[in-house]
Amino acid sequence: MSALFDKFLIPIAVGLVVTVLTAAAGWLYRRRRTTPTPPRVLRRFSLLGTTGADGTPLHYETTRAPGSVVTRRVGSLSQRFELTDVPLGDGTYAAEPLDHL
């Protein structure tokens, strides 16, 4: 009886305990990480310091979050802008230039 217990029952019991602990840790990890992400919103940004052919500011529409950096071609040069959550009077948000020419 002791040999049966040592050779078969102890490894089976240890395996079950490890399996239960692994499943519980995975469940807790998934439960903690499933915080709902905010819905992506399409926003229109005014690229500050730029003007189009008609004299109005250039605009950029995206679902990227504020704080993101985007690259746009302004004239013949590429210019980087940081998207902000600062609303402007015309209903757009400010995109501040990072590359000062």
N, C-alpha and C positions, 0 to 999 in steps of 0.2 A: 504494500500500500504506500509506503514512504517513497519508493522508487517511482511509482506512478505519479505521486504528487510532485516530486522534484522534477521529473522529466517533462510532464505534460501540463499539469494544472497551473503551476507558477508562471510559465511563459504565456499561457493563455490569459491568465488574470492580468499580468503586466501589459500584454498587448491590448486588452480591453480598456484598461485604465489610460494608456497612452492615446488610444483612439478617442475615448470620451473627452479627454483634456484637449486634444487637437481640435475636435469638433466644436467644443465650447469656446476655445480661443478664436477660431475662425468666425463663429457666429457673433461674438462680441466685437470683433474687428469690423465686420460688415455692418453691424448695427450702428457703430460709431461713425463710419464713413458715409452713410447714406443720408447725409444732410442734403436737403433739396437745393439744387443750384438755381439761382435766380434766372428767370426767363431772359433770353437774349432780345434786346430791344434795338431796332434800327434807329440810329441817330444820325443827324446831319451836322457836320462840323464845318465851321468857317475857318479856312486856313489863314491865320493872321499874318499880315505883312505881304499878302499876295493880291494881285488884281488881274481880272480877265481882260479881254480885249475891249469890253464895254465899260470897264472901270469898276465893276462890282467884285467883291472878294470871291476867290475860288472856294468851292465847297467839296466836301468829301463825305460820302455816306457809308456807314459801316455798322456792324454789330459788335465790334471790338469794345472791350471795357475801357473806361477812362484809365489813363496811365500807360496805355499802349503807345508804341512808337510806330508810325507809318512813314513810308517814303513815297513822295510824290514828285513827279517831274514838273518843274516850274520853269517855263521857258525851255532852255537847253540844258539846265542843270537839275540834278536830283537833289531834293531837299527833304530833311527829316522833320516830322512834326510829332509832338506829344499830345495825345487826345486828353482833354480835361472834362470835368463835369460842371464847368462854369457856363451857365446859360447866358446867351447874348440877347439883346433886345429884339432881334428878328426871329427868335424861336430856334436858332441853331446853338450849338455849343462851340466853345473856343478850342482851336487846335494851335498850340504855340510852337513857333519854329525853334528847332534845336540847333540848326546850322545857320549861324549869323554870317551873312555874306558881306 
